[in-house]
C-alpha cells in the first residue's frame, strides 16, 4: 500500500527533519525533486495528503500542486510557504489546488494537526466517492433487476444502452462516466407509468396514436422526475430530462438550451436511443447511421462521428445467433441474456426472454425450481 503522506521539499535537511519528527505518527514518504514526486504520485499513489514547499527550483509549489491535482484529485494538498510568497500561495488556494497553507517557520504541533486534518478530509472525500460508486450503483442495479421482472424488454434495452453509453463517452474523451452510465440505465424508467399495451407498442416500434405519442414525448420528463427523488442524482436527472432534445435546440423541454449547452450525457443518449430504435426496426447499423446523418441537426456532430467509429464495440442490438447456447439451471450466470422464456415444467412463466440476468433473476429461478422443476435447457446469449 502507498505511503499515506507525501512531503516534498528541495532541501534535504528539511526532509530529514520530516522523517525524524513525523515518521512515528504518520506513514510518510519524502521527495526532494517535484518532478520525481509527480512520478511517485502517478505510480505509488494514492496519497492521502501531499505537502509541498512553495519555493523550489524548476517547479514551484503552485505548479507542482496543480499538476498533482490532475494526477490525484482526491489527495489533500497543503503548501508550506514563507511570508514573501504569501500572495502567490493565495493564488493556489483560490484556484482550489490547496486545502490549506502553512507559513514558515511552522511549529511541529501545527504541522501535525494540519496533516491530521488533511487525512480526515481525504477520508471524507473517498468515503463520499465510495458511496456514489459502490453503494448507490449497487442499489440502482438491484432496482433495475426488480423492475426488469415487471417490464423485461425496457430494462433489457437499458442494460445495452448503459454499455453503449460507456463506450461512446470513453471514445469522446469523457472520464467521469458514473452519471452517464446511471442515466443510460434509468433514462426510460418512466415507462412503468405507461399503460402496458402502449409500452409494448413503443418498445416494438409499432405506430402509436396521438394520445400515446404525447405520452412518449413526456417520457424523459417523467423519468427525470422519478430519478430526481433519489438523493445525489440531480446531475443524472438533468441528463435524462434533456435526452430527447435535438442538438439545434428543438424538441422538449421547451427552453433555450442547445448544442454544447446541453449536457454531454443527454447528447449521447439522444444519439443512442435513436440508433437503437432504428436498428430494432430491422435496419443494419450502417443503414441506421446513414439515416441519422440525414437529420444531422438532431445530433452532436462529435457524438455522431464517434458513434460511427465505435459501432463495432457496441455490439448487436438484437440477438447474435452465433453466441446463443443452451445451458442448464446451474450454469446460469449474471450478465447472460435470456433468449427463451424460463418456465416451470407445469408451464408457469418465471421470466420472459430478452432480459439480462442479474443475481435477483437467478435467485428467483432457483426459488421457483425448489418447488416446481424448471424446463431445461435454457437458451442464453453470452
Secondary structure, DSSP 8 states (H G I E B T S, - for coil): ---SEEEE-S-HHHHHHHHHHHTTTS-EEEES-HHHHHHHHHHH---SEEEEES--SSS-HHHHHHHHHHH-TTSEEEEEE-GGGHHHHHHHHHTT--SEEEESS--HHHHHHHHHHHHHHHHHHHHHHHIIIIIIHHHHHHHHHHHHHHSHHHHHHHHHHHHHHHHHHHHHT----HHHHHHHHHTTGGGGGS-HHHHHHHHHT----HHHHHHHHTHHHHHHHHHHTSTT-HHHHHHHHTTT--TTS-SSS-SS--GGGS-HHHHHHHHHHHHHHHHHTT--HHHHHHHHHTTGGGS-HHHHHHHHHTHHHH--SS--GGGEEEE-GGG--TT-EE-S-EEBTT--EEE-SS-B--HHHHHHHHHHHTTS-B-S-EEEE-
